[in-house]
Amino acid sequence: MTTPHTLLRSLPADLDPNRLPHHVAAIMDGNGRWAAQRHLPRVKGHQAGVDALKELLRCCKDWGIGALTVFAFSTENWGRPRYEVEFLMTLFEKVLHRELSELVEEGVRIRFVGALYLLPEALQQIIREAMAVTATNTGVQFTVGTNYGAREEIVQACRRLVEQARLGQLQPEEVDEKLIAQHLYTHELPDPDLLIRTSGESRLSNFLLWQMAYTEIYVADLMWPDFDRPAFHAALKSYQGRQRRFGKV
């Protein structure tokens, strides 16, 4: 039987391949509410969310989108119920162990950004392994914000610049936007062209605040586990219908 996913394996004809975003960011919101709507434990929503993320990553590969950055766990998420936090840490670890060989085979380069040193040691270890074995891959650049907060990222960048100045390696007049950007976690990537946030929420939630100064924002009413290829198609269609002037006429 033909499914919408099969039909959308290649780039839809109504999308211009020359006007696709180079870098897509996603706030994967609504896993818990998706589960609650189905009278399931919240953790089931997170498991379903992993499947949606895998499909989006494959879609980026199939449609020629070079970079995907997602918000997996924020610095504020430690305030969630302990059982849920522990489940998420274990889930991240299991998913990496299970999917790492496929990431290598698909040519994906995976990077984790955030205060990684505060994560459980077993998770830190598989993160280091995943980044090392995919470091030379040239496919989709897949960045995962884990224990990530944009304000903290900017604070850390400022501290590094202040330390350089203290050592006499930097003069105040040398500090500009380009230099600050070089000290952010995402310094190897272009700024996101498109941000997708699911579940109808329309805030940034401390995600890539510096990098998204001119990012186009697309809000989907779908919960994250329901965000599939047709939904991504709709987001890209909306993106291509906008005029990006970057403050100019």
ABEGO torsion letter per residue (X at the ends): XBBAAAAAABBBAABBAAABBABBBBBBBGAAAAAAAAGBBAAAAAAAAAAAAAAAAAAAAAAGBABBBBBABBAAAAABBAAAAAAAAAAAAAAAAAAAAAAAAAGBBBBBBEBAAABBAAAAAAAAAAAAAAAABABBBBBBBBGBBAAAAAAAAAAAAAAAAAAGABBAAABBAAAAAAABAAAABBBBABBBBBGGBABAGGBGAAAAAABBBBBBABBAAABBAAAAAAAAAAAAABBBAGGBX
